[in-house]
Amino acid sequence: MNVAYLYPWDVVGDPSAPGRLADLGVQTVALAAMYHSTRAATPYHPAHRVLDVPYPAFYLPIRPSSWSRLVPATPTWTPADAYLQARDALKAVGLQVHAWTVLTHNSHLGSAHPDLVVRNAFGDPYPYALCPAHEDVIEYCEHLVQEILEVAEPDGLILEACGPMGFGHQSVHEKTSGADWTPADIDLLSLCFCTSCAPLYPEPTRATVRAAIDATTRTTTTPATAPGRPDTTPPTTMNDVAIATDISGTTPSMPPGASTPSAASRPSPASTPSEAPMSSPASMPSLASNATDSTPLTAAITGTKPATAEDALGPLANEVRAIRVAQSATLRRRLIAVARRTAPNVPITLHANPDPWATGAFAPLPDGEPQADALVANCWGDPITDATRLAHLKNLATRDQRIGAYVLALPPRPADPEVLADQLRTYAKAGATEFHLYHAGLASPHRLAALAKALRLHA
C-alpha cells in the first residue's frame, strides 16, 4: 500500500487535486485532521502559491461539549470543515482517507497553558511541546482521537507525536545553532523536568543534566589544545543535529516541517525526573567534590564531553530511560483504547522510533506495540541508516503488523526516479511493506512525476 500525505488546503478549492493524487499511484491519502503551524507552498492551487498557517488547528467542526480544559483552535485560512470537504473529494475518486493526527506538538495550546509544557533541566519551557505526563494533556489527546473518529469517520487513524516532543524544533527564526551542542546534549535538553515529570527522576538527575550541558559550553569556549595549536574538532551545529534528531534519529539536512529524534548511536531507553532542587552553576563544583573522577557529574564539570545521554547520566540512565518510555507507552495505550472503543474496525498507524531516547514526531517504541495495525519509521536521512532503523522496527513488530517507510520526496532528495526507486527497494529489503510519501501537496510537478515513476519502477 502506498500512502500520500496531504493537507486539507491542498484539496479544498482545487478541483484538480483528487485526480492528481489518484494518478500518482497511491491507494490512500493521509489527510491532516490536526496539524501544527507551518508555512506551506501550494504549487498547484488555483488561488494561491504560499499559505501561512500561524497556529496549530483542528480541521473539523469543534463541538464544545466534546472537550475539557484543552480545546484546539479553528483555522481561519480554510473552512472549519476543511477535512470533511477534502475527504469527500478524495473518496469520490476511489482513494481511502486516513486521518493524520498530530498530538503533543501544539504551540497554541502550549503557549496558553505553560504549566503543561515540556521544561528542560534549567526550567526553560518548550511552548510547542505538550508534556504527556500531565493528565490534562492525555485527556486532550483522547478527546482528539474520539472526535476525529466520530466526526471525520476516516478509513484509518495515523498517530504522530504520540509522546513528548524534544529540544530540536524548527521554530520561528531558530537561533540555536551557535551553541555547538552535541547529539548527547540535545537528548539531555529534551528531558522534561515539569512539575509532573521532575518528581519521577532519581534525585541527582537534574544536577547531572545541567552539569553535562554546561560542560559542553565550557569545552567549546575554553581551548583544550596547547597555545598556538588549532582545535581540529569539527563543530556540530543545532541545525545539523537537533532538527534531524527529533524526527529521524539521523543528521541530514531537513526540509521545513520536520521534527526531531535523538542522538546518533544510542540503542537504549528513556525515563522521567525527580524534583531535585535547581542547582546554580556555583553549586556544581561542590556536587562534584564528593564524587570520584569517573562519575558522570564530575566528568561533565571537568569538561569531558559524554558521547551519549546514557554516558552523561551514568547509573541514572536506566531509570530515566524507563520513565521516558513509560510516558509514551501510557499515552499510546490510552489512545488506542479510546480508538478501539469508538471505531473498532478502523486501523491504527503509529509513527514510531525503536530508539528509546527518541522524541518528537516519531515517538519511542523500543518494545513494540501489538495493538497497532501498522508501524511507520522515518526514512528522511541516509538510506542505509534509515534501513537499519526500519529493520529494528520490523523486528519489534508482530507477524500481522504492517511496516511503513516514511519516505521524503522533497529536498534534499533528488527529483530522480531511478534514485528514488533504489531507495524504495532498500526500504523494502529492510522490511517495509508500504510507503508513506511526504509530501504530495508540497512537491513540484517534476518531483511528483519522479515519485510516480519510482513507484512504478519499484512495483
TIMIFI-141085 format. One record per residue (C-alpha): x, y, z; residue in three letters. Coordinates in steps of 0.5 Angstrom, whole numbers, padded with zeros to 4 digits, always signed. Example, Ala and Ser with C-alpha at 12.3 -4.5 7.8 and 13.67 -1.06 7.14 Angstrom:
BEGIN
+0025-0009+0016Ala;+0027-0002+0014Ser;
END
This chain:
BEGIN
+0000+0000+0000Met;+0002+0007-0002Asn;+0000+0013+0002Val;+0001+0020+0000Ala;+0001+0026+0006Tyr;-0003+0032+0004Leu;-0006+0038+0008Tyr;-0014+0040+0007Pro;-0012+0046+0004Trp;-0008+0042-0002Asp;-0015+0040-0004Val;-0020+0045-0002Val;-0021+0050-0007Gly;-0017+0046-0012Asp;-0022+0041-0016Pro;-0016+0038-0020Ser;-0013+0035-0013Ala;-0016+0029-0013Pro;-0015+0026-0020Gly;-0007+0029-0019Arg;-0007+0024-0013Leu;-0010+0018-0016Ala;-0005+0019-0022Asp;+0001+0019-0017Leu;+0000+0011-0016Gly;-0003+0011-0009Val;-0009+0008-0006Gln;-0009+0012+0001Thr;-0008+0019+0003Val;-0006+0021+0010Ala;-0010+0028+0011Leu;-0008+0032+0016Ala;-0014+0033+0021Ala;-0010+0036+0027Met;-0003+0040+0025Tyr;+0002+0044+0028His;+0003+0051+0025Ser;+0007+0052+0018Thr;+0009+0056+0012Arg;+0007+0052+0006Ala;+0008+0052-0001Ala;+0002+0051-0005Thr;+0005+0050-0012Pro;-0002+0047-0015Tyr;-0007+0051-0012His;-0011+0056-0017Pro;-0012+0061-0011Ala;-0005+0062-0008His;+0002+0059-0008Arg;+0004+0060-0001Val;+0000+0059+0005Leu;+0002+0062+0012Asp;-0001+0057+0018Val;+0000+0061+0024Pro;-0002+0057+0029Tyr;-0004+0049+0030Pro;-0011+0048+0028Ala;-0016+0043+0028Phe;-0019+0042+0021Tyr;-0026+0039+0023Leu;-0032+0043+0027Pro;-0031+0044+0034Ile;-0036+0041+0039Arg;-0035+0045+0045Pro;-0038+0039+0049Ser;-0033+0034+0047Ser;-0027+0038+0050Trp;-0025+0040+0057Ser;-0019+0044+0059Arg;-0016+0044+0053Leu;-0019+0046+0046Val;-0016+0046+0040Pro;-0016+0052+0035Ala;-0021+0053+0029Thr;-0017+0055+0023Pro;-0018+0062+0019Thr;-0015+0060+0013Trp;-0019+0054+0011Thr;-0027+0053+0012Pro;-0028+0050+0019Ala;-0030+0043+0016Asp;-0024+0043+0011Ala;-0022+0036+0013Tyr;-0029+0034+0011Leu;-0029+0037+0004Gln;-0022+0034+0003Ala;-0024+0027+0005Arg;-0031+0027+0001Asp;-0027+0030-0006Ala;-0021+0025-0005Leu;-0026+0019-0004Lys;-0030+0021-0010Ala;-0024+0018-0014Val;-0023+0012-0010Gly;-0018+0014-0005Leu;-0018+0012+0002Gln;-0017+0017+0007Val;-0013+0016+0014His;-0013+0022+0019Ala;-0006+0024+0020Trp;-0007+0027+0027Thr;-0001+0031+0031Val;-0002+0030+0038Leu;+0003+0033+0043Thr;+0006+0038+0038His;+0002+0044+0039Asn;+0005+0051+0040Ser;-0002+0055+0041His;-0004+0050+0047Leu;+0003+0050+0050Gly;+0003+0058+0050Ser;-0004+0058+0053Ala;-0002+0053+0058His;+0005+0054+0060Pro;+0004+0049+0066Asp;+0003+0043+0061Leu;+0009+0044+0057Val;+0016+0041+0057Val;+0021+0044+0061Arg;+0029+0042+0061Asn;+0033+0042+0067Ala;+0034+0049+0067Phe;+0027+0051+0067Gly;+0026+0053+0060Asp;+0019+0052+0057Pro;+0018+0049+0050Tyr;+0012+0052+0049Pro;+0011+0048+0042Tyr;+0011+0041+0047Ala;+0005+0039+0051Leu;+0008+0034+0056Cys;+0004+0027+0056Pro;+0006+0027+0064Ala;+0000+0031+0065His;-0007+0028+0066Glu;-0010+0034+0062Asp;-0005+0033+0056Val;-0007+0026+0056Ile;-0015+0027+0056Glu;-0014+0033+0051Tyr;-0011+0027+0046Cys;-0016+0022+0048Glu;-0022+0027+0046His;-0018+0029+0040Leu;-0018+0022+0038Val;-0025+0021+0039Gln;-0027+0027+0036Glu;-0023+0025+0029Ile;-0026+0018+0029Leu;-0033+0020+0031Glu;-0034+0027+0026Val;-0029+0025+0021Ala;-0030+0018+0020Glu;-0024+0016+0017Pro;-0021+0010+0014Asp;-0015+0010+0018Gly;-0012+0013+0024Leu;-0005+0016+0024Ile;-0002+0018+0030Leu;+0004+0023+0030Glu;+0008+0026+0036Ala;+0005+0020+0041Cys;+0010+0022+0046Gly;+0014+0028+0049Pro;+0017+0033+0044Met;+0024+0035+0045Gly;+0029+0040+0044Phe;+0030+0040+0037Gly;+0025+0044+0033His;+0024+0049+0027Gln;+0021+0055+0030Ser;+0020+0062+0028Val;+0027+0064+0026His;+0031+0059+0030Glu;+0038+0062+0033Lys;+0041+0056+0037Thr;+0046+0053+0032Ser;+0052+0057+0035Gly;+0052+0054+0042Ala;+0055+0048+0039Asp;+0051+0043+0043Trp;+0053+0035+0041Thr;+0047+0030+0040Pro;+0048+0028+0047Ala;+0047+0035+0049Asp;+0040+0035+0045Ile;+0038+0029+0048Asp;+0039+0032+0055Leu;+0036+0038+0053Leu;+0030+0034+0051Ser;+0029+0031+0058Leu;+0023+0034+0061Cys;+0023+0037+0069Phe;+0016+0040+0069Cys;+0012+0039+0076Thr;+0009+0032+0074Ser;+0016+0030+0071Cys;+0021+0032+0076Ala;+0019+0028+0082Pro;+0020+0022+0078Leu;+0027+0022+0077Tyr;+0033+0020+0081Pro;+0035+0026+0086Glu;+0041+0028+0082Pro;+0038+0028+0075Thr;+0037+0035+0074Arg;+0044+0037+0077Ala;+0047+0032+0073Thr;+0044+0034+0066Val;+0045+0041+0068Arg;+0053+0040+0069Ala;+0053+0036+0063Ala;+0050+0041+0058Ile;+0055+0047+0062Asp;+0061+0042+0061Ala;+0060+0043+0053Thr;+0060+0050+0053Thr;+0066+0051+0057Arg;+0070+0046+0053Thr;+0068+0049+0047Thr;+0070+0056+0049Thr;+0076+0054+0053Thr;+0081+0051+0048Pro;+0084+0045+0051Ala;+0090+0045+0046Thr;+0096+0048+0047Ala;+0097+0055+0046Pro;+0098+0056+0038Gly;+0095+0050+0036Arg;+0089+0050+0033Pro;+0083+0046+0036Asp;+0081+0041+0030Thr;+0075+0038+0033Thr;+0069+0039+0028Pro;+0064+0043+0030Pro;+0057+0041+0031Thr;+0051+0045+0030Thr;+0044+0045+0032Met;+0041+0045+0025Asn;+0045+0039+0023Asp;+0043+0036+0030Val;+0037+0038+0033Ala;+0033+0039+0027Ile;+0034+0032+0024Ala;+0034+0029+0031Thr;+0027+0030+0033Asp;+0024+0026+0027Ile;+0029+0021+0024Ser;+0035+0020+0029Gly;+0040+0022+0024Thr;+0043+0028+0022Thr;+0041+0030+0015Pro;+0039+0037+0013Ser;+0032+0037+0014Met;+0026+0041+0010Pro;+0021+0045+0013Pro;+0016+0042+0017Gly;+0021+0037+0020Ala;+0021+0035+0027Ser;+0027+0032+0032Thr;+0029+0025+0034Pro;+0035+0023+0039Ser;+0043+0022+0039Ala;+0047+0018+0033Ala;+0048+0012+0036Ser;+0044+0010+0042Arg;+0040+0004+0042Pro;+0038+0004+0049Ser;+0032+0007+0054Pro;+0029+0014+0057Ala;+0026+0016+0064Ser;+0023+0021+0068Thr;+0026+0026+0073Pro;+0025+0027+0081Ser;+0024+0034+0084Glu;+0032+0035+0085Ala;+0033+0043+0087Pro;+0035+0047+0082Met;+0043+0048+0082Ser;+0046+0054+0081Ser;+0053+0054+0077Pro;+0056+0056+0083Ala;+0054+0050+0087Ser;+0056+0045+0081Met;+0063+0044+0084Pro;+0061+0042+0091Ser;+0057+0037+0088Leu;+0063+0034+0084Ala;+0067+0035+0090Ser;+0064+0029+0094Asn;+0065+0024+0087Ala;+0070+0020+0084Thr;+0073+0023+0077Asp;+0069+0017+0074Ser;+0062+0020+0076Thr;+0058+0023+0070Pro;+0057+0029+0074Leu;+0065+0030+0075Thr;+0066+0028+0068Ala;+0062+0034+0066Ala;+0064+0039+0071Ile;+0072+0038+0069Thr;+0070+0039+0061Gly;+0069+0031+0059Thr;+0064+0031+0053Lys;+0060+0025+0054Pro;+0058+0021+0047Ala;+0051+0020+0049Thr;+0046+0021+0054Ala;+0047+0015+0057Glu;+0054+0016+0058Asp;+0052+0023+0061Ala;+0047+0020+0066Leu;+0051+0014+0068Gly;+0048+0010+0073Pro;+0042+0014+0073Leu;+0041+0012+0066Ala;+0037+0006+0066Asn;+0032+0009+0071Glu;+0031+0016+0067Val;+0030+0012+0060Arg;+0025+0007+0063Ala;+0021+0013+0066Ile;+0021+0017+0059Arg;+0019+0010+0055Val;+0013+0009+0060Ala;+0010+0016+0059Gln;+0010+0015+0051Ser;+0007+0008+0053Ala;+0002+0011+0057Thr;-0001+0016+0052Leu;+0000+0011+0047Arg;-0004+0005+0050Arg;-0010+0010+0053Arg;-0011+0013+0046Leu;-0011+0006+0043Ile;-0016+0004+0048Ala;-0021+0010+0046Val;-0020+0009+0039Ala;-0022+0001+0039Arg;-0028+0003+0043Arg;-0030+0009+0039Thr;-0029+0005+0032Ala;-0026-0002+0033Pro;-0025-0003+0026Asn;-0021+0003+0024Val;-0014+0001+0023Pro;-0009+0005+0027Ile;-0002+0007+0025Thr;+0004+0009+0029Leu;+0010+0014+0027His;+0015+0011+0032Ala;+0022+0010+0033Asn;+0025+0004+0036Pro;+0030+0009+0040Asp;+0028+0009+0047Pro;+0031+0016+0047Trp;+0027+0019+0041Ala;+0023+0025+0042Thr;+0018+0029+0037Gly;+0014+0026+0031Ala;+0017+0019+0032Phe;+0016+0017+0039Ala;+0020+0012+0042Pro;+0017+0005+0041Leu;+0023+0000+0044Pro;+0019-0005+0046Asp;+0014-0005+0040Gly;+0006-0004+0040Glu;+0002-0010+0039Pro;-0005-0007+0039Gln;-0003-0002+0033Ala;-0004-0004+0026Asp;+0002-0001+0023Ala;+0009+0002+0025Leu;+0012+0007+0021Val;+0019+0009+0021Ala;+0022+0016+0019Asn;+0027+0015+0013Cys;+0029+0022+0011Trp;+0036+0021+0012Gly;+0042+0017+0010Asp;+0038+0011+0007Pro;+0043+0006+0010Ile;+0042+0009+0017Thr;+0034+0009+0016Asp;+0034+0002+0013Ala;+0037+0000+0020Thr;+0032+0003+0024Arg;+0027+0000+0020Leu;+0029-0007+0020Ala;+0030-0006+0028His;+0022-0003+0028Leu;+0021-0009+0024Lys;+0024-0014+0029Asn;+0019-0011+0034Leu;+0013-0012+0030Ala;+0008-0018+0031Thr;+0007-0022+0025Arg;+0001-0019+0022Asp;+0003-0012+0023Gln;+0005-0007+0017Arg;+0011-0004+0017Ile;+0012+0003+0013Gly;+0017+0007+0011Ala;+0016+0015+0011Tyr;+0020+0017+0005Val;+0022+0024+0003Leu;+0020+0027-0004Ala;+0023+0034-0002Leu;+0030+0037-0002Pro;+0035+0034-0001Pro;+0032+0028-0004Arg;+0034+0029-0012Pro;+0028+0029-0017Ala;+0031+0023-0020Asp;+0026+0017-0021Pro;+0032+0012-0021Glu;+0035+0014-0015Val;+0028+0014-0011Leu;+0026+0007-0014Ala;+0033+0005-0011Asp;+0032+0008-0004Gln;+0025+0004-0004Leu;+0028-0002-0006Arg;+0033-0001+0000Thr;+0027+0000+0005Tyr;+0023-0006+0002Ala;+0029-0010+0004Lys;+0029-0008+0011Ala;+0022-0010+0012Gly;+0018-0004+0009Ala;+0011-0007+0006Thr;+0008+0000+0005Glu;+0011+0007+0003Phe;+0009+0014+0007His;+0010+0019+0002Leu;+0012+0026+0004Tyr;+0009+0031+0001His;+0004+0030-0005Ala;+0002+0038-0004Gly;+0009+0041-0003Leu;+0013+0037-0008Ala;+0013+0041-0015Ser;+0010+0037-0021Pro;+0017+0035-0023His;+0018+0032-0016Arg;+0011+0029-0017Leu;+0013+0026-0024Ala;+0019+0023-0021Ala;+0016+0020-0015Leu;+0010+0017-0019Ala;+0015+0014-0024Lys;+0019+0011-0018Ala;+0013+0008-0015Leu;+0012+0004-0022Arg;+0019+0002-0022Leu;+0019-0001-0015His;+0013-0005-0017Ala;
END
